[in-house]
Amino acid sequence: MDVNPTPTSPGILPEKNSMKTVRGFASATVGNVACGFDVLGFAITEPGDEVILTLSDQAQSGSPVSIVSITGDGGALPLDPKKNTSSFVVLKFLEYIRAHKQIDFTGHISLELKKHLPLSSGMGSSAASAAAALIAANELMGNPCSKMELVHFAIEGERVACGSAHADNAAPAILGNFVLIRSYTPLDLITIPSPEHLYCSLVHPHTELRTAYARSVLPKEISLKTATEQWGNVGALVAGLLTSDYDLIGRSLVDVIAEPKRAPLIPGFFEVKQAALDSGALGCSIAGSGPSIFAFSSSEKTAIAVGDAMKEAFLHSKTPLQSDLWVSPICKEGARIM
């Protein structure tokens, strides 16, 4: 990981034979944001995952991090600390502060994960778990790392979760707001503040769509004409966000690369998108790799109406699906201590 360490005071370790507990929270995120495939994402205020870390000065054999419980996952997530996203990122964080922050950690951290985000939903479930764990671990150790440094570990957690180290969920989960990834090598992130009245309606149908499969259907090559159209929309969307131009935001939410390939994988997608637009949404597209769908509106009242219409459309599509709805402003804080 290419992070320039900055001088810091040693971490705050527990007194002899004592324990310290910290609870971290990180909310759902939406990656891609239509035209911004793998380079743009944003966070909403709820729902989110909680991670409770307990630091003890008593070292244990084996891993310095253990998972004591996971709730809300239906037994799907591994308890092995090297295979679970939330614990894996804490292990990487501890390695880093030992090597670069002169913090000699010899104790043990036990982890409790409370999943409130559905798995394989397109809502940044793995990124939320990683971000919540990292913000709590950083607090436990005396905050030796900035949030920007923590993003690096969260990205590696995405590699464990889905095999691809992308930042469009991990970065906004930690930093909040919209985040643009200018470059991955080296990692260069730009935080973009959200317009004051921008609201998201996020609808999750009760079905799963694995990220790996959703990525497998994407084209390996695209034409210059298609690329140019996509670049134009990304640039215009960023301009719309920075100038609070809601009409421009709506016109820019057009994905000509991923959405055409992924939309058929989501039952009722076209009906749901049309219902959102007919109800006053600025624009509507797939949340991350799906199957969740998001829409933007310029007021909370409209966003509620849009979300209700999207739920109804899922219920009355050719393959009727129940769904969950969240209406939220953009989360400006990012991951936080509860």
DRENDO-1510 file (C-alpha; in Angstrom, 1 decimal, always signed):
<recs>
REC; n; res; u; v; w
REC; 1; MET; +0.0; +0.0; +0.0 .
REC; 2; ASP; +1.5; +3.3; -1.0 .
REC; 3; VAL; +0.6; +5.6; +1.9 .
REC; 4; ASN; +3.0; +8.3; +3.1 .
REC; 5; PRO; +3.0; +7.9; +6.9 .
REC; 6; THR; +2.7; +11.0; +9.0 .
REC; 7; PRO; +4.2; +11.5; +12.5 .
REC; 8; THR; +1.7; +10.6; +15.2 .
REC; 9; SER; +1.7; +9.9; +18.9 .
REC; 10; PRO; +1.5; +6.2; +20.0 .
REC; 11; GLY; -1.9; +4.6; +20.2 .
REC; 12; ILE; -3.8; +4.5; +23.4 .
REC; 13; LEU; -3.6; +0.9; +24.7 .
REC; 14; PRO; -5.6; -0.4; +27.6 .
REC; 15; GLU; -4.3; -0.5; +31.1 .
REC; 16; LYS; -3.0; -3.8; +32.4 .
REC; 17; ASN; -5.9; -6.4; +32.7 .
REC; 18; SER; -8.4; -3.9; +31.3 .
REC; 19; MET; -10.7; -3.8; +28.3 .
REC; 20; LYS; -12.0; -1.1; +26.1 .
REC; 21; THR; -15.0; -1.3; +23.7 .
REC; 22; VAL; -15.8; +0.9; +20.7 .
REC; 23; ARG; -18.8; +0.7; +18.4 .
REC; 24; GLY; -18.4; +1.8; +14.8 .
REC; 25; PHE; -21.1; +2.5; +12.2 .
REC; 26; ALA; -21.0; +2.9; +8.4 .
REC; 27; SER; -24.0; +3.4; +6.1 .
REC; 28; ALA; -25.0; +2.0; +2.8 .
REC; 29; THR; -23.4; +3.3; -0.4 .
REC; 30; VAL; -24.2; +3.4; -4.0 .
REC; 31; GLY; -21.4; +2.8; -6.5 .
REC; 32; ASN; -21.1; +3.8; -10.1 .
REC; 33; VAL; -23.9; +6.4; -9.8 .
REC; 34; ALA; -25.1; +5.5; -13.3 .
REC; 35; CYS; -22.4; +6.8; -15.6 .
REC; 36; GLY; -19.5; +6.6; -13.1 .
REC; 37; PHE; -18.6; +2.9; -13.4 .
REC; 38; ASP; -16.0; +2.1; -10.7 .
REC; 39; VAL; -15.0; +5.8; -10.3 .
REC; 40; LEU; -17.9; +7.4; -8.5 .
REC; 41; GLY; -20.0; +6.6; -5.4 .
REC; 42; PHE; -21.9; +8.2; -2.6 .
REC; 43; ALA; -23.1; +7.4; +0.9 .
REC; 44; ILE; -26.6; +7.7; +2.3 .
REC; 45; THR; -27.5; +8.1; +6.0 .
REC; 46; GLU; -29.2; +4.8; +6.6 .
REC; 47; PRO; -29.3; +1.8; +6.8 .
REC; 48; GLY; -25.8; +0.7; +7.8 .
REC; 49; ASP; -23.7; -1.9; +9.6 .
REC; 50; GLU; -22.4; -1.8; +13.1 .
REC; 51; VAL; -19.1; -3.3; +14.3 .
REC; 52; ILE; -18.3; -3.6; +18.0 .
REC; 53; LEU; -14.6; -4.0; +18.9 .
REC; 54; THR; -13.3; -4.9; +22.3 .
REC; 55; LEU; -9.6; -4.3; +23.0 .
REC; 56; SER; -7.8; -6.4; +25.6 .
REC; 57; ASP; -4.2; -6.3; +26.8 .
REC; 58; GLN; -4.3; -10.1; +27.1 .
REC; 59; ALA; -2.8; -11.6; +23.9 .
REC; 60; GLN; -4.2; -14.8; +22.5 .
REC; 61; SER; -2.6; -17.5; +20.5 .
REC; 62; GLY; -3.1; -17.3; +16.7 .
REC; 63; SER; -4.7; -14.2; +15.2 .
REC; 64; PRO; -4.7; -10.8; +17.1 .
REC; 65; VAL; -8.3; -10.4; +15.9 .
REC; 66; SER; -11.2; -12.8; +16.5 .
REC; 67; ILE; -14.8; -12.7; +15.5 .
REC; 68; VAL; -17.1; -13.6; +18.5 .
REC; 69; SER; -20.5; -13.1; +16.7 .
REC; 70; ILE; -22.2; -12.1; +13.5 .
REC; 71; THR; -25.9; -11.3; +13.4 .
REC; 72; GLY; -28.1; -10.5; +10.5 .
REC; 73; ASP; -26.3; -12.5; +7.8 .
REC; 74; GLY; -28.3; -15.7; +8.0 .
REC; 75; GLY; -25.1; -17.6; +8.7 .
REC; 76; ALA; -23.6; -16.7; +5.3 .
REC; 77; LEU; -20.4; -14.9; +6.4 .
REC; 78; PRO; -17.2; -16.7; +7.6 .
REC; 79; LEU; -15.9; -16.4; +11.1 .
REC; 80; ASP; -12.3; -16.9; +10.0 .
REC; 81; PRO; -10.7; -13.4; +10.6 .
REC; 82; LYS; -8.7; -13.7; +7.4 .
REC; 83; LYS; -11.7; -14.4; +5.3 .
REC; 84; ASN; -14.3; -12.0; +6.8 .
REC; 85; THR; -14.1; -8.4; +5.4 .
REC; 86; SER; -14.6; -6.7; +8.7 .
REC; 87; SER; -11.8; -8.5; +10.5 .
REC; 88; PHE; -9.4; -8.7; +7.6 .
REC; 89; VAL; -9.2; -4.9; +7.3 .
REC; 90; VAL; -8.5; -4.6; +11.0 .
REC; 91; LEU; -5.6; -7.1; +10.6 .
REC; 92; LYS; -4.2; -5.0; +7.8 .
REC; 93; PHE; -4.7; -1.8; +9.8 .
REC; 94; LEU; -2.8; -3.3; +12.8 .
REC; 95; GLU; +0.1; -4.4; +10.5 .
REC; 96; TYR; +0.3; -0.9; +9.1 .
REC; 97; ILE; +0.3; +1.0; +12.3 .
REC; 98; ARG; +3.0; -1.4; +13.7 .
REC; 99; ALA; +5.2; -0.8; +10.6 .
REC; 100; HIS; +4.5; +2.9; +10.0 .
REC; 101; LYS; +3.1; +4.5; +13.1 .
REC; 102; GLN; +5.5; +2.9; +15.7 .
REC; 103; ILE; +2.6; +1.4; +17.6 .
REC; 104; ASP; +3.6; -2.0; +19.1 .
REC; 105; PHE; +0.2; -3.8; +19.5 .
REC; 106; THR; +0.5; -6.9; +21.6 .
REC; 107; GLY; -3.1; -7.3; +22.8 .
REC; 108; HIS; -6.2; -8.8; +21.3 .
REC; 109; ILE; -9.3; -7.4; +19.5 .
REC; 110; SER; -12.6; -9.3; +19.6 .
REC; 111; LEU; -15.2; -8.3; +16.9 .
REC; 112; GLU; -18.9; -8.4; +16.9 .
REC; 113; LEU; -20.6; -7.7; +13.5 .
REC; 114; LYS; -24.2; -6.6; +13.3 .
REC; 115; LYS; -25.3; -6.7; +9.7 .
REC; 116; HIS; -28.2; -4.4; +8.8 .
REC; 117; LEU; -27.5; -4.3; +5.1 .
REC; 118; PRO; -28.6; -7.2; +2.8 .
REC; 119; LEU; -25.9; -9.2; +1.2 .
REC; 120; SER; -25.3; -9.1; -2.6 .
REC; 121; SER; -27.7; -6.1; -2.8 .
REC; 122; GLY; -25.7; -3.4; -4.6 .
REC; 123; MET; -25.8; -1.3; -1.4 .
REC; 124; GLY; -22.2; -1.6; -0.4 .
REC; 125; SER; -22.7; -4.2; +2.3 .
REC; 126; SER; -19.1; -5.4; +2.5 .
REC; 127; ALA; -17.8; -1.8; +2.3 .
REC; 128; ALA; -20.0; -0.8; +5.3 .
REC; 129; SER; -18.7; -3.6; +7.4 .
REC; 130; ALA; -15.1; -2.8; +6.6 .
REC; 131; ALA; -15.6; +0.9; +7.2 .
REC; 132; ALA; -17.3; +0.4; +10.5 .
REC; 133; ALA; -14.6; -1.9; +11.7 .
REC; 134; LEU; -11.8; +0.4; +10.6 .
REC; 135; ILE; -13.3; +3.6; +12.2 .
REC; 136; ALA; -13.7; +1.6; +15.5 .
REC; 137; ALA; -10.2; +0.1; +15.3 .
REC; 138; ASN; -8.7; +3.5; +14.6 .
REC; 139; GLU; -10.5; +4.9; +17.7 .
REC; 140; LEU; -9.3; +2.1; +19.8 .
REC; 141; MET; -5.7; +2.7; +18.9 .
REC; 142; GLY; -5.8; +6.5; +19.5 .
REC; 143; ASN; -6.7; +7.6; +15.9 .
REC; 144; PRO; -3.2; +7.1; +14.4 .
REC; 145; CYS; -4.6; +7.2; +10.8 .
REC; 146; SER; -6.6; +9.7; +8.9 .
REC; 147; LYS; -9.9; +8.7; +7.2 .
REC; 148; MET; -8.1; +8.9; +3.8 .
REC; 149; GLU; -5.5; +6.4; +5.0 .
REC; 150; LEU; -8.3; +4.1; +6.2 .
REC; 151; VAL; -9.7; +3.9; +2.7 .
REC; 152; HIS; -6.7; +1.9; +1.5 .
REC; 153; PHE; -7.6; -0.9; +4.0 .
REC; 154; ALA; -11.3; -0.8; +3.1 .
REC; 155; ILE; -10.4; -1.3; -0.6 .
REC; 156; GLU; -8.5; -4.4; +0.2 .
REC; 157; GLY; -11.5; -5.7; +2.1 .
REC; 158; GLU; -13.5; -5.4; -1.1 .
REC; 159; ARG; -10.9; -7.7; -2.7 .
REC; 160; VAL; -11.7; -10.3; +0.0 .
REC; 161; ALA; -15.5; -9.8; -0.4 .
REC; 162; CYS; -15.8; -10.0; -4.2 .
REC; 163; GLY; -12.4; -10.4; -5.8 .
REC; 164; SER; -12.1; -6.8; -7.0 .
REC; 165; ALA; -10.4; -4.0; -5.1 .
REC; 166; HIS; -12.7; -1.2; -6.1 .
REC; 167; ALA; -13.2; +2.0; -4.2 .
REC; 168; ASP; -16.6; +3.4; -5.3 .
REC; 169; ASN; -18.3; +1.9; -2.2 .
REC; 170; ALA; -15.4; +1.7; +0.2 .
REC; 171; ALA; -14.3; +5.4; -0.2 .
REC; 172; PRO; -17.7; +7.0; +0.4 .
REC; 173; ALA; -18.5; +4.5; +3.2 .
REC; 174; ILE; -15.6; +6.0; +5.1 .
REC; 175; LEU; -15.4; +9.6; +3.8 .
REC; 176; GLY; -19.1; +10.3; +3.2 .
REC; 177; ASN; -20.5; +12.6; +0.4 .
REC; 178; PHE; -19.8; +11.7; -3.2 .
REC; 179; VAL; -16.3; +10.5; -3.9 .
REC; 180; LEU; -14.6; +10.5; -7.4 .
REC; 181; ILE; -11.7; +8.1; -7.9 .
REC; 182; ARG; -9.4; +9.8; -10.3 .
REC; 183; SER; -6.8; +7.1; -10.2 .
REC; 184; TYR; -6.2; +3.7; -8.5 .
REC; 185; THR; -2.4; +3.7; -9.0 .
REC; 186; PRO; -1.6; +5.8; -7.0 .
REC; 187; LEU; -5.0; +6.1; -5.3 .
REC; 188; ASP; -6.3; +9.6; -5.8 .
REC; 189; LEU; -9.7; +10.5; -4.3 .
REC; 190; ILE; -11.7; +13.7; -4.6 .
REC; 191; THR; -14.6; +14.3; -2.2 .
REC; 192; ILE; -17.5; +16.1; -3.8 .
REC; 193; PRO; -20.1; +17.8; -1.5 .
REC; 194; SER; -23.7; +17.0; -2.1 .
REC; 195; PRO; -26.3; +19.7; -3.1 .
REC; 196; GLU; -28.4; +20.7; -0.1 .
REC; 197; HIS; -31.7; +19.4; -1.4 .
REC; 198; LEU; -30.6; +16.2; -3.1 .
REC; 199; TYR; -32.3; +13.1; -1.9 .
REC; 200; CYS; -31.9; +9.4; -2.7 .
REC; 201; SER; -34.7; +6.8; -3.0 .
REC; 202; LEU; -33.0; +3.4; -2.7 .
REC; 203; VAL; -35.1; +0.3; -3.3 .
REC; 204; HIS; -33.9; -3.2; -2.6 .
REC; 205; PRO; -36.0; -6.0; -4.2 .
REC; 206; HIS; -35.9; -9.3; -2.3 .
REC; 207; THR; -33.5; -11.0; -4.7 .
REC; 208; GLU; -29.8; -11.4; -4.9 .
REC; 209; LEU; -27.4; -10.5; -7.7 .
REC; 210; ARG; -23.8; -11.6; -7.1 .
REC; 211; THR; -21.2; -8.9; -7.9 .
REC; 212; ALA; -18.9; -11.3; -9.6 .
REC; 213; TYR; -21.7; -12.4; -12.0 .
REC; 214; ALA; -22.8; -8.8; -12.6 .
REC; 215; ARG; -19.3; -7.9; -13.6 .
REC; 216; SER; -18.9; -11.0; -15.8 .
REC; 217; VAL; -21.7; -9.7; -18.2 .
REC; 218; LEU; -19.9; -6.4; -18.9 .
REC; 219; PRO; -18.2; -5.9; -22.3 .
REC; 220; LYS; -14.5; -6.2; -22.3 .
REC; 221; GLU; -14.2; -3.5; -25.0 .
REC; 222; ILE; -16.3; -0.5; -25.9 .
REC; 223; SER; -16.4; +1.8; -28.9 .
REC; 224; LEU; -14.9; +5.2; -28.9 .
REC; 225; LYS; -18.4; +6.7; -29.5 .
REC; 226; THR; -19.7; +4.9; -26.4 .
REC; 227; ALA; -16.8; +5.9; -24.3 .
REC; 228; THR; -17.1; +9.5; -25.3 .
REC; 229; GLU; -20.8; +9.6; -24.4 .
REC; 230; GLN; -20.1; +8.1; -21.0 .
REC; 231; TRP; -17.2; +10.6; -20.3 .
REC; 232; GLY; -19.5; +13.4; -21.1 .
REC; 233; ASN; -22.1; +12.2; -18.6 .
REC; 234; VAL; -19.5; +11.7; -15.9 .
REC; 235; GLY; -18.1; +15.2; -16.3 .
REC; 236; ALA; -21.6; +16.8; -16.5 .
REC; 237; LEU; -22.7; +14.9; -13.4 .
REC; 238; VAL; -19.8; +16.2; -11.4 .
REC; 239; ALA; -20.4; +19.7; -12.7 .
REC; 240; GLY; -24.1; +19.4; -11.7 .
REC; 241; LEU; -23.2; +18.3; -8.2 .
REC; 242; LEU; -20.7; +21.1; -7.7 .
REC; 243; THR; -23.1; +23.8; -8.9 .
REC; 244; SER; -26.3; +22.3; -7.4 .
REC; 245; ASP; -27.8; +22.2; -10.9 .
REC; 246; TYR; -30.5; +19.5; -10.4 .
REC; 247; ASP; -31.6; +19.5; -14.0 .
REC; 248; LEU; -28.0; +18.8; -15.2 .
REC; 249; ILE; -27.7; +16.0; -12.5 .
REC; 250; GLY; -30.8; +14.4; -14.0 .
REC; 251; ARG; -29.6; +14.7; -17.6 .
REC; 252; SER; -26.3; +13.2; -16.7 .
REC; 253; LEU; -27.6; +10.0; -15.0 .
REC; 254; VAL; -27.2; +8.0; -18.2 .
REC; 255; ASP; -25.1; +4.8; -18.2 .
REC; 256; VAL; -24.4; +3.5; -21.7 .
REC; 257; ILE; -22.0; +0.8; -20.6 .
REC; 258; ALA; -23.1; -1.2; -17.6 .
REC; 259; GLU; -26.8; -0.6; -17.3 .
REC; 260; PRO; -27.8; -2.0; -20.7 .
REC; 261; LYS; -26.0; -5.3; -19.8 .
REC; 262; ARG; -27.2; -5.5; -16.2 .
REC; 263; ALA; -30.7; -4.3; -16.5 .
REC; 264; PRO; -32.1; -7.6; -17.8 .
REC; 265; LEU; -30.7; -9.4; -14.7 .
REC; 266; ILE; -33.0; -7.4; -12.5 .
REC; 267; PRO; -36.7; -8.4; -12.8 .
REC; 268; GLY; -38.9; -5.4; -13.4 .
REC; 269; PHE; -36.0; -2.9; -13.8 .
REC; 270; PHE; -37.4; -1.0; -16.8 .
REC; 271; GLU; -40.9; -0.7; -15.2 .
REC; 272; VAL; -39.3; +0.5; -11.9 .
REC; 273; LYS; -37.1; +3.0; -13.6 .
REC; 274; GLN; -40.1; +4.4; -15.6 .
REC; 275; ALA; -42.2; +4.6; -12.5 .
REC; 276; ALA; -39.5; +6.7; -10.8 .
REC; 277; LEU; -39.2; +9.1; -13.7 .
REC; 278; ASP; -43.0; +9.4; -14.0 .
REC; 279; SER; -43.1; +10.3; -10.3 .
REC; 280; GLY; -40.7; +13.2; -10.6 .
REC; 281; ALA; -37.3; +11.7; -10.1 .
REC; 282; LEU; -34.3; +13.5; -11.6 .
REC; 283; GLY; -32.9; +10.2; -12.8 .
REC; 284; CYS; -32.7; +6.5; -11.9 .
REC; 285; SER; -30.3; +3.7; -12.4 .
REC; 286; ILE; -28.8; +0.5; -10.9 .
REC; 287; ALA; -27.2; +0.8; -7.5 .
REC; 288; GLY; -23.7; -0.6; -7.9 .
REC; 289; SER; -24.0; -4.0; -9.5 .
REC; 290; GLY; -27.6; -4.4; -8.4 .
REC; 291; PRO; -30.2; -5.6; -7.8 .
REC; 292; SER; -31.1; -2.5; -5.8 .
REC; 293; ILE; -32.1; +0.6; -7.8 .
REC; 294; PHE; -31.6; +4.2; -6.8 .
REC; 295; ALA; -33.2; +7.5; -7.9 .
REC; 296; PHE; -32.4; +11.1; -7.2 .
REC; 297; SER; -34.9; +13.8; -6.4 .
REC; 298; SER; -34.6; +17.5; -5.5 .
REC; 299; SER; -36.8; +17.3; -2.4 .
REC; 300; GLU; -37.7; +14.8; +0.3 .
REC; 301; LYS; -41.4; +14.9; -0.6 .
REC; 302; THR; -40.7; +13.9; -4.2 .
REC; 303; ALA; -38.2; +11.3; -3.1 .
REC; 304; ILE; -40.8; +9.6; -0.9 .
REC; 305; ALA; -43.3; +9.6; -3.7 .
REC; 306; VAL; -40.7; +8.2; -6.1 .
REC; 307; GLY; -39.7; +5.5; -3.7 .
REC; 308; ASP; -43.3; +4.4; -3.2 .
REC; 309; ALA; -43.8; +4.2; -6.9 .
REC; 310; MET; -40.7; +2.1; -7.4 .
REC; 311; LYS; -41.9; -0.4; -4.7 .
REC; 312; GLU; -45.3; -0.6; -6.4 .
REC; 313; ALA; -43.6; -1.2; -9.8 .
REC; 314; PHE; -41.6; -4.1; -8.4 .
REC; 315; LEU; -44.7; -5.6; -6.9 .
REC; 316; HIS; -46.6; -5.4; -10.1 .
REC; 317; SER; -43.9; -6.4; -12.6 .
REC; 318; LYS; -44.0; -9.6; -14.6 .
REC; 319; THR; -41.9; -11.2; -11.8 .
REC; 320; PRO; -43.5; -9.6; -8.7 .
REC; 321; LEU; -41.0; -8.8; -5.9 .
REC; 322; GLN; -41.4; -7.4; -2.4 .
REC; 323; SER; -38.9; -4.7; -1.7 .
REC; 324; ASP; -37.5; -2.4; +1.0 .
REC; 325; LEU; -37.3; +1.4; +0.6 .
REC; 326; TRP; -35.0; +3.9; +2.2 .
REC; 327; VAL; -35.3; +7.7; +1.5 .
REC; 328; SER; -32.3; +9.6; +2.6 .
REC; 329; PRO; -30.2; +12.7; +2.0 .
REC; 330; ILE; -26.6; +12.2; +1.2 .
REC; 331; CYS; -24.5; +11.2; +4.2 .
REC; 332; LYS; -21.9; +13.9; +4.8 .
REC; 333; GLU; -20.1; +12.4; +7.7 .
REC; 334; GLY; -19.1; +8.9; +6.6 .
REC; 335; ALA; -18.1; +6.2; +9.0 .
REC; 336; ARG; -18.4; +7.3; +12.6 .
REC; 337; ILE; -18.2; +6.2; +16.2 .
REC; 338; MET; -21.6; +5.6; +17.8 .
</recs>
